Amino acid sequence: MWKIKPLLALSVFLFLSEVFPENAGAQINTSNLSDTLSSFSVRDAPEWTEMFYRTGEWFGADGVFSFSLDGRESIGAGNGGKNLLIFSDTMTGDVRENTVYNFKMVNNSVAYITGIQPSDETVEILLNHDTDGNPVNYFSPETENSRPDEYYWLGDGFINKEDGNSLNIFAYRVIDNSNQSWDFEVTGTTLITIPGDDIHPPFENQQQTDTPLYIDIPGLGKGTFGSGIYVNTDWAGAPNPDGFLYIYGLVDPGKQLVVARVKPSELKKFNAWRFWDGTNWNRSINSVKPVTERVSNEVSLTPLKAGRYLLVFQLDGIGDYTAIRIGDSPVGPFGPVQKIRKVPELTDPPGIIPYNAKAHPVLSTEEELLISYNTITMDYFNDILNYPHSYRPRFFWLKIGE
C-alpha cells in the first residue's frame, strides 16, 4: 500500500532552493532557454475563484478536473457547450460569520458549467444526498477488491468517443489510518465509467473496474496512474494526433512522473497498455521509468504552438509555487522547472498550503490558459470550522507570449 507522507513533502519544498522567477504579475523573459517559455505573464482569475467562495451547503473542495462533455479537449472547447468539473473531498455545512454549522465532509461532488464564462446562471454545483437529505458521495468503492472502510480520491478522466461518449474517471481507493489529518493510504486504482447517455447525477449507471495500475517497484517507488490524461486524438482536437491516450502517474519518493498509453477503444484491455521505459513502450508496468520529477499528484499536459507541450503542476506536490516544464512530446524530454507564480494566499490565516495545480484548456481562451490549484491547512479538519474558506480551489490566468 502507498502511504502518503505530506509532512515529508512539505519539509522538502521548504529547503529546496533553485533560482527561478518569483514575480506573480510581471512579464518574464528567458529567451536564452529553448526548453522553457521565452515569454509569459500571469494574473488572478477572480471571476473563477470567487465562484467557489460559497456559504451554502457546498463551501469547499479539492481535486478539480474539467471536461467538455462533447469530448473535445482543445483550448476553449467548452465555449458554447456543457462542461463538467469533478471534485474530490468536499466540505458541506452552513457557513455563518466564518463559523460552520452541521459540518460534514463527503469525498466527491460535481459542477456543471455552460460555456466558459462563470456566473450564477452558468455554474451549478451539485451534491449527492441520501433519502434523509444528508450529503453523501456520488462515487464510493464498490469493486471486488474494495474494502468497507475505503473511499475515493478522484483522478483525471476523459470523454471516450470510441465508447459511446462515456465519461471515464480514474479513482484511487483510500483509507484513513487514524483520526489525525494527513494519515492516509492509497490501496489501489479503479476506473469509473459513466455511460454517455447518463452523465448526470446521481450517476446510477456507473461501472467500476479494478485496474492493475498501482505501482510498487523496488528502486523506483510507489504510486498510481491517473494524475493527468492527454487525449491525443483528432476528435479531441489534438494538433498532432496519434490516436493514443497518454495517462500520467505519480510515484514517490521524488514526485516522479511516469507515463502509460493505450488506444481509447482498448482502455479496459489492460494487456494492451504500454509503459514508457525511457526508450520504448513496454508491456510491463515494472519497466516504467520517470520522465521528470518534482511534480504534483495532479497535473495537466497541454499542447502549445510549434509542437511543444506544457506540463503544469505544483512544485514538489505541496509548495509555494505553481510551476511548468516544457516538453518536446507527451513523454518529453522535459525542460527545467519554471516557477510561474508564487501563491499569494500563503500568509492568510491559519496557514495556507497550496497543492495540485493544473490547467483547464476547455475553460480557457485563445489568449490565456486557466490554471487552478487547491489550498488546505495543516490541521484542516479542525481549522475548517473557523476558517471555512481556507479549503477551496483558486484560479489564475497564464498568458504565453509569442
C-alpha positions in Angstrom: 0.0 0.0 0.0 1.2 3.5 -0.8 1.3 5.7 2.2 1.0 9.5 1.7 3.6 11.5 3.6 2.7 15.1 3.1 4.8 16.3 6.1 7.9 14.9 4.4 6.9 16.6 1.1 6.3 19.9 3.0 9.8 19.8 4.5 11.3 19.1 1.2 10.0 22.1 -0.6 10.9 24.4 2.3 14.7 23.8 1.9 15.0 23.3 -1.9 16.5 26.5 -3.3 16.6 26.9 -7.1 16.7 30.4 -8.7 13.6 30.9 -10.8 11.3 33.9 -11.4 9.1 34.7 -8.4 7.1 37.7 -9.7 3.5 36.9 -9.9 2.4 39.5 -12.4 5.3 41.0 -14.5 6.4 39.8 -17.9 9.2 37.3 -17.6 11.8 36.7 -20.3 14.1 33.7 -20.5 14.8 33.8 -24.2 18.2 32.1 -23.9 16.5 28.8 -22.9 14.8 26.9 -25.8 13.2 24.4 -23.5 11.3 27.0 -21.4 8.7 29.6 -22.1 10.5 32.6 -23.5 7.8 35.0 -22.5 4.7 34.8 -20.3 2.7 36.7 -17.8 0.1 35.7 -15.1 -2.9 37.4 -13.5 -5.5 36.4 -11.0 -8.8 34.9 -12.2 -11.2 36.3 -9.6 -14.3 35.5 -11.7 -13.4 31.8 -11.2 -12.0 31.9 -7.7 -15.0 33.8 -6.3 -17.4 31.4 -8.0 -16.3 28.8 -5.5 -16.4 31.1 -2.4 -19.7 29.7 -1.0 -21.6 29.9 2.2 -24.3 27.5 1.4 -24.3 23.7 1.7 -21.2 23.3 -0.5 -18.4 25.5 0.7 -15.2 24.0 -0.5 -13.5 21.1 -2.3 -10.2 19.9 -3.9 -9.4 17.9 -7.0 -10.9 20.0 -9.8 -10.7 18.2 -13.2 -12.6 19.6 -16.1 -14.2 18.0 -19.2 -16.1 19.3 -22.2 -19.0 16.8 -22.5 -18.7 16.6 -26.3 -15.2 15.0 -26.0 -13.2 18.0 -27.3 -10.2 19.0 -25.2 -8.6 21.8 -27.1 -8.3 25.4 -25.9 -11.7 26.9 -25.5 -13.5 23.7 -26.4 -16.1 24.3 -23.7 -17.3 27.6 -25.2 -21.0 27.3 -26.0 -21.3 23.8 -24.7 -21.8 21.9 -21.5 -18.8 21.2 -19.2 -18.3 19.2 -16.1 -16.0 19.7 -13.1 -15.3 16.9 -10.7 -14.2 17.5 -7.1 -12.7 15.1 -4.5 -13.0 15.8 -0.7 -15.8 18.2 -0.3 -16.8 20.4 2.7 -20.5 20.8 3.4 -22.4 22.7 6.0 -23.9 26.1 6.8 -21.3 28.9 7.0 -22.4 31.9 9.1 -19.9 34.6 10.1 -17.0 32.3 9.4 -18.3 29.6 11.6 -19.5 26.2 10.2 -22.7 24.5 11.4 -23.7 21.0 10.5 -20.3 20.3 9.1 -19.7 17.1 7.1 -17.1 16.1 4.6 -18.0 13.9 1.7 -15.5 12.6 -0.8 -16.8 13.9 -4.1 -19.1 16.4 -5.8 -19.5 17.9 -9.2 -20.4 21.1 -11.0 -21.8 21.7 -14.5 -20.8 24.8 -16.4 -22.5 26.1 -19.5 -19.8 27.8 -21.7 -16.6 29.3 -20.3 -17.9 32.4 -18.6 -18.6 31.7 -14.9 -21.7 33.2 -13.3 -24.6 32.2 -11.0 -26.5 31.4 -14.2 -23.8 29.2 -15.9 -22.4 27.3 -12.9 -24.3 24.7 -11.0 -22.6 22.9 -8.1 -24.2 19.7 -7.1 -24.0 17.4 -4.1 -25.5 13.9 -3.8 -28.0 13.2 -0.9 -29.4 10.2 0.8 -33.1 9.6 1.4 -32.9 11.7 4.6 -31.4 14.7 2.7 -27.8 14.2 4.1 -24.8 14.8 1.8 -23.2 11.6 0.5 -20.8 10.6 -2.2 -21.6 10.2 -5.9 -18.7 7.7 -6.1 -17.8 5.1 -3.5 -15.7 1.9 -3.9 -17.9 -1.0 -5.0 -15.4 -3.3 -6.7 -14.3 -6.8 -5.9 -11.0 -5.5 -4.4 -12.7 -2.7 -2.4 -12.9 -2.7 1.4 -15.7 -1.3 3.5 -13.5 1.4 5.1 -12.2 2.8 1.7 -13.3 5.9 -0.2 -12.2 7.5 -3.4 -9.9 10.4 -4.4 -10.7 11.2 -8.0 -8.0 11.5 -10.6 -8.3 12.7 -14.2 -10.7 11.4 -16.8 -11.9 11.9 -20.3 -14.9 11.5 -22.6 -14.4 8.4 -24.8 -15.9 9.0 -28.2 -14.9 5.5 -29.1 -17.1 4.1 -26.3 -20.4 5.9 -26.8 -19.2 9.2 -25.3 -18.7 7.6 -21.9 -17.0 9.5 -19.2 -14.1 7.6 -17.7 -12.5 8.7 -14.4 -9.5 7.2 -12.6 -10.2 6.9 -8.8 -7.8 6.0 -6.0 -9.1 3.8 -3.2 -8.0 5.4 0.0 -8.2 4.6 3.7 -7.6 6.7 6.8 -5.2 5.2 9.3 -6.3 7.4 12.2 -8.3 10.3 13.3 -5.4 12.6 12.5 -5.1 14.9 9.5 -2.7 13.7 6.7 -2.6 10.0 7.7 -3.8 8.2 4.5 -3.0 5.1 2.4 -3.8 4.6 -1.2 -4.6 0.9 -1.8 -5.4 0.7 -5.5 -6.8 2.3 -8.6 -10.3 2.0 -10.0 -11.6 3.0 -13.4 -15.1 4.5 -13.1 -17.1 4.5 -16.4 -20.3 6.5 -16.8 -22.4 5.8 -20.0 -22.6 8.7 -22.4 -26.4 8.9 -22.0 -26.2 9.1 -18.2 -23.6 11.8 -17.5 -25.8 13.5 -14.9 -26.3 13.0 -11.2 -26.6 10.7 -9.4 -24.7 8.6 -12.0 -26.7 5.5 -11.1 -25.4 3.5 -14.1 -21.7 4.0 -13.3 -19.5 0.9 -13.7 -16.4 0.4 -11.6 -13.4 -1.7 -12.7 -10.4 -2.7 -10.7 -7.2 -2.0 -12.5 -3.6 -3.2 -12.2 -2.3 0.4 -12.3 -0.9 0.5 -8.8 2.9 0.8 -8.8 5.3 -0.7 -6.2 8.7 -1.0 -7.9 11.9 -1.5 -5.9 14.3 1.3 -6.6 11.6 3.5 -8.1 8.8 3.8 -5.5 5.1 3.5 -5.1 2.3 5.3 -6.9 -0.7 5.2 -9.3 -1.7 6.2 -12.8 -4.4 8.8 -13.4 -2.8 12.0 -12.3 -3.4 13.5 -15.7 -4.6 12.5 -19.2 -3.7 13.8 -22.6 -6.1 12.7 -25.3 -4.0 12.7 -28.4 -6.8 12.0 -30.9 -8.3 14.0 -33.8 -11.8 14.0 -32.2 -10.4 15.6 -29.1 -8.8 18.4 -31.2 -5.1 17.4 -30.6 -2.8 19.2 -33.1 -0.6 16.2 -33.8 -2.9 13.2 -33.1 -1.6 9.6 -33.0 -4.8 8.1 -31.7 -3.5 7.3 -28.2 -4.4 8.3 -24.6 -1.4 9.3 -22.6 -2.1 8.5 -18.9 0.3 10.1 -16.4 1.2 8.6 -13.0 2.8 9.9 -9.8 5.5 7.9 -8.0 7.0 8.7 -4.6 9.6 9.4 -3.4 10.6 12.5 -5.5 7.2 13.2 -7.1 8.3 11.4 -10.2 6.1 11.5 -13.4 5.6 8.2 -15.3 3.6 7.7 -18.5 1.4 4.9 -20.0 -0.5 4.9 -23.2 -3.4 3.0 -24.8 -5.9 3.4 -27.6 -9.3 4.7 -26.4 -11.0 1.6 -27.8 -8.8 -0.6 -25.6 -9.0 1.4 -22.4 -10.2 -1.6 -20.3 -7.9 -4.2 -22.0 -5.1 -3.7 -19.6 -2.9 -6.1 -21.6 -3.0 -3.5 -24.4 -1.5 -0.8 -22.2 2.2 0.1 -22.7 4.5 1.9 -20.3 7.3 4.3 -21.2 10.6 2.8 -20.2 12.7 5.8 -21.2 13.3 4.5 -24.8 10.3 2.4 -25.9 6.7 1.5 -25.0 7.0 -1.7 -22.9 4.3 -4.2 -21.9 5.5 -4.4 -18.3 4.4 -1.8 -15.8 7.5 -2.7 -13.8 9.7 -1.4 -16.7 8.3 2.2 -16.4 10.8 5.0 -16.0 10.1 8.6 -14.9 10.1 11.3 -17.5 10.6 14.1 -14.9 10.2 14.8 -11.2 9.1 17.3 -8.5 5.6 17.5 -10.0 2.3 17.1 -8.1 -0.1 14.3 -7.6 -2.4 16.0 -10.1 -1.0 17.5 -13.3 -2.0 18.6 -16.8 -0.4 18.4 -20.3 -1.5 21.0 -22.9 -0.1 21.2 -26.4 1.4 24.5 -27.4 2.3 26.1 -30.8 5.3 24.7 -32.6 4.8 21.2 -31.3 5.8 21.8 -27.7 3.8 20.6 -24.6 3.1 22.4 -21.4 3.2 20.4 -18.2 1.5 22.3 -15.3 1.9 21.3 -11.6 2.5 22.5 -8.1 6.2 22.3 -7.4 7.1 19.3 -5.2 3.4 18.5 -4.9 2.8 20.8 -1.9 4.7 24.0 -2.3 4.7 27.8 -2.6 5.0 27.8 -6.4 2.9 26.8 -9.4 5.4 25.6 -12.0 5.7 24.3 -15.5 8.1 22.3 -17.6 8.1 22.3 -21.4 8.3 19.0 -23.3 9.1 18.1 -26.9 6.5 15.3 -26.9 3.9 13.8 -24.4 6.8 11.8 -22.9 9.4 14.6 -23.0 12.2 15.2 -22.8 11.0 18.0 -20.4 13.0 21.1 -19.7 13.8 22.7 -16.4 11.3 23.9 -13.8 9.9 27.4 -14.4 8.2 28.9 -11.4 5.4 30.9 -12.9 3.6 32.1 -9.8 4.1 32.3 -6.1 0.8 31.5 -4.3 -0.5 34.8 -2.8 -2.6 33.2 -0.1 0.5 31.8 1.8 0.2 34.5 4.5 -3.5 34.0 5.0 -4.6 32.6 8.4 -4.4 29.9 9.7 -1.5 29.0 7.4 -2.4 28.2 3.8 -0.8 25.2 2.0 -1.2 25.1 -1.8 -1.2 21.9 -3.9 -2.1 20.1 -7.1 -2.1 22.8 -9.8 -3.3 22.0 -13.3 -4.5 23.7 -16.5 -8.1 23.7 -17.8 -7.8 24.0 -21.6 -11.5 23.5 -22.2 -12.4 26.5 -20.0 -9.6 28.7 -21.4 -9.4 31.2 -24.2 -7.0 31.6 -27.2 -5.3 34.4 -25.3 -5.0 32.8 -21.8 -4.8 29.4 -20.1 -6.9 28.9 -17.0 -5.0 27.2 -14.1 -6.3 26.1 -10.8 -4.7 25.0 -7.5 -6.1 23.8 -4.2 -5.5 25.2 -0.7 -5.6 23.5 2.7 -4.2 23.9 6.2 -2.1 21.6 8.3 -4.8 20.9 10.8 -7.6 21.3 8.2 -10.2 19.1 9.8 -10.3 21.4 12.8 -9.3 24.7 11.1 -12.2 24.4 8.6 -14.7 25.1 11.4 -13.3 28.6 12.0 -11.7 29.2 8.6 -14.2 27.6 6.2 -12.8 29.3 3.1 -9.3 28.1 3.6 -10.1 24.8 1.7 -11.2 25.5 -1.8 -10.0 25.9 -5.4 -8.2 29.1 -6.6 -7.6 30.1 -10.2 -5.3 32.3 -12.3 -4.6 33.0 -15.9 -1.4 32.3 -17.8 -0.7 34.2 -21.0 2.1 32.9 -23.2 4.0 35.3 -25.4 4.9 34.7 -28.9 
